[in-house]
Amino acid sequence: METEMIIISLVLVGSVFIPYYFLERNGRAGRKQWRDAYDRAVKEHHLNIISEEAWEQNYIGIDPHLRKLLFIKNYETVKVDEVIDLDKVVGCKIIESRKYPKIRDKKISVLERLDLELSLDHNGNNLLLNMYDLKVSFSEDYEVRRAEKWKLIILNHIHSYHRGSKVA
């Protein structure tokens, strides 16, 4: 009887931890492949990224010397590898789309989509960098804070360039 209980306990413990081990191992392999992919993109574009951030299947980084922004989004349906010349960017703002469903008579806010909109000139030519899309990823991971952070970084680089060109 005691041997049977030990075997049943081992089977139950194994049924929990063995799948967890394989999921974790596959996740690490996926993260390594993703890291290799954006390392390749940085090398392809000859960038020296000083400030960077990676989340989910997204990557954003900036080379302050070449004044380039690298944005990579890699989902099954969307593959983007953008190198943006910050000298051509005149503005940056956050575009946030939310819905407000009622749950148990209480209205909640759900982020549907979050983009950084880069204004490339004063004629309305814009580039959207999608930071979050509810249709692709169901979990939020501080996307609004991340977008605000990168908006400030981009605006600081834009303004430092425009101040420097006015002085010269």
C-alpha positions in Angstrom: 0.0 0.0 0.0 2.8 2.4 0.9 4.7 1.6 -2.3 1.6 2.3 -4.4 1.2 5.7 -2.7 4.8 6.6 -3.4 4.4 5.6 -7.1 1.1 7.6 -7.4 2.8 10.6 -5.7 5.8 10.4 -8.1 3.5 10.1 -11.1 1.5 13.2 -10.0 4.6 15.2 -9.3 6.1 14.2 -12.6 2.9 15.1 -14.5 3.3 18.6 -13.2 7.0 19.2 -13.5 7.9 17.3 -16.7 5.6 19.5 -18.9 6.8 22.6 -17.1 10.5 21.6 -17.8 9.8 21.1 -21.5 7.8 24.4 -21.8 10.6 26.3 -20.1 13.3 24.7 -22.2 11.3 25.5 -25.4 10.8 29.1 -24.2 14.5 29.6 -23.6 15.3 28.3 -27.1 12.7 30.6 -28.6 14.1 33.6 -26.7 17.6 32.7 -27.9 16.4 32.5 -31.5 14.7 35.8 -31.1 17.8 37.4 -29.6 19.9 36.0 -32.5 17.4 37.5 -35.0 17.7 41.0 -33.7 21.4 40.7 -33.2 21.6 39.8 -36.9 19.4 42.8 -37.8 21.7 45.2 -35.8 24.8 43.8 -37.6 23.0 43.9 -41.1 22.3 47.6 -40.6 25.7 48.4 -39.1 24.3 49.9 -36.0 25.8 50.4 -32.6 22.7 50.2 -30.3 23.2 51.9 -27.0 19.7 51.9 -25.6 17.4 48.9 -26.4 14.4 47.0 -25.2 12.9 43.7 -26.1 9.5 42.3 -25.1 7.2 39.6 -26.4 8.3 39.4 -30.1 9.2 43.1 -30.3 12.5 45.0 -30.2 13.4 48.7 -30.3 16.8 50.1 -30.1 18.6 53.4 -30.9 22.0 54.2 -32.3 22.7 57.8 -31.1 25.8 58.2 -33.3 24.2 57.2 -36.6 20.9 58.7 -35.3 18.9 55.5 -36.3 16.1 53.8 -34.6 15.6 50.0 -35.2 12.2 48.5 -34.6 11.5 44.8 -35.1 8.1 43.2 -34.7 8.0 39.4 -35.4 4.6 37.7 -35.0 3.2 35.0 -37.2 1.2 37.4 -39.3 3.3 40.5 -39.0 7.0 40.8 -39.6 8.5 44.3 -39.5 12.2 45.3 -39.6 12.3 49.1 -39.7 15.4 51.3 -39.6 14.2 54.9 -39.1 16.5 57.8 -39.8 15.8 60.1 -36.8 17.1 63.1 -38.8 13.9 62.8 -40.9 11.6 62.5 -37.9 9.9 65.8 -36.8 7.6 64.5 -34.1 6.5 61.5 -32.1 3.2 60.8 -30.3 1.4 57.9 -28.7 -1.8 56.6 -30.2 -3.8 54.5 -27.8 -7.0 52.7 -28.6 -9.1 51.4 -25.7 -12.5 49.8 -25.2 -14.6 50.0 -22.0 -16.7 46.9 -21.4 -18.9 46.5 -18.4 -18.1 43.6 -16.2 -20.5 43.0 -13.2 -21.9 46.6 -13.6 -18.4 48.0 -13.5 -16.8 49.7 -16.5 -13.2 48.6 -17.1 -10.5 49.9 -19.5 -9.0 47.4 -21.9 -6.1 48.4 -24.1 -6.8 47.3 -27.7 -3.9 48.8 -29.6 -0.9 51.0 -28.8 1.3 52.7 -31.5 4.1 55.2 -31.6 3.4 57.6 -34.5 6.5 59.1 -36.0 5.9 62.2 -38.1 8.3 62.2 -41.0 7.5 65.7 -42.2 4.9 68.4 -41.7 2.8 67.1 -44.6 1.2 64.3 -42.7 3.6 61.5 -43.7 3.6 59.3 -40.7 5.0 55.9 -39.7 3.2 53.7 -37.0 5.3 51.5 -34.8 2.9 49.0 -33.2 3.9 48.5 -29.5 0.8 46.4 -28.6 -2.2 44.8 -30.3 -4.8 42.8 -28.3 -5.5 40.7 -31.4 -1.9 39.4 -31.3 -1.1 39.3 -27.6 -3.6 39.0 -24.8 -1.4 40.1 -22.0 -0.3 43.6 -21.3 3.2 44.1 -20.0 3.6 47.8 -19.2 3.2 48.8 -22.8 1.9 52.3 -22.1 4.9 53.0 -19.9 7.2 51.5 -22.5 5.6 53.7 -25.2 6.0 56.8 -23.1 9.6 56.0 -22.4 10.5 55.5 -26.1 8.5 58.6 -27.1 10.7 60.7 -24.7 13.9 59.0 -26.0 12.9 59.7 -29.6 11.9 63.3 -28.9 15.1 63.9 -27.1 17.1 62.7 -30.1 15.0 64.7 -32.5 15.3 67.9 -30.5 19.0 67.5 -29.9 19.5 67.2 -33.7 17.3 70.2 -34.5 19.0 72.4 -31.9 22.4 71.3 -33.2 21.5 72.0 -36.8 20.1 75.5 -35.9 23.4 76.4 -34.1 25.5 75.3 -37.1 
